[in-house]
Amino acid sequence: MVDMNFGTGRTGWLPGLVVLLIAGPAAAHLHVTSPQSRGESLKQGPCGAGPDEARGSVVHTFRPGQTITVEWDEFVDHPGHFRISFDADGQDDFVDPAGFDDVDGGPAVLLDGIADRDGGAYSQAVTLPTVECDNCTLQVIQVMSDKPPYGDGNDLYYQCVDLVLAGPPVDAEDPTGSLDDPGCGCAAGPAGGGGLLALVGLLGLGRRRRG
């Protein structure tokens, strides 16, 4: 017999169950959290919602050649790997892997074969290409190896980040741009020259006192 007593103290688990039933199917298996991704759609390449998916409202600006940190969450764990790619003009350069074990990359791929490690939060440093672009896209995909056969539309999750790359390229010796403050070099020059003039002045004063 089913207990239908929904009195006080007997139904504390119901709100949590309702939340799980509602939120569970909607929760993405893969979600790029930083830089903020375009949206929650995942299943249709190249960016989750199909080839005609529009650019999002959140656009991130970086410098050409800058090294950024890409962070994502794998909410539902699947064995496999991750791939990060870049298209300088839109999203039509992205190509799906040829199979579960394809980690050979390609012209658009920045990093491939990033190993799955039982889900959770991921963080990966990525150096952006040294190009200027106002319609560029960063793609993160998850290749799942537990859904054979490959190629049936159930093997990949897609997320995209909309970018602009503008300004002078970042120095290769300082990929984060932290040493590019123009004030640093300018401040060092006058300070050094002032010290030298002071030393010359002291030497001259010493000569006058000895005379």
Secondary structure, DSSP 8 states (H G I E B T S, - for coil): -------TTS-TTHHHHHHHHHHHHHS-SEEEEETT-S-S--SBTTTBB-TT----S-EEEE-TT-EEEEEEEESS--SEEEEEEEESBSSTT----SSTT-----TTEEEEEEE--SSEEEEEEEE--S--EEEEEEEEEEEETTS-STTSS-SEEEEEEEEEE-SS---TTSTT-TT--HHHHHHHHHHHHHHHHHHHHHHHHHHHHH-
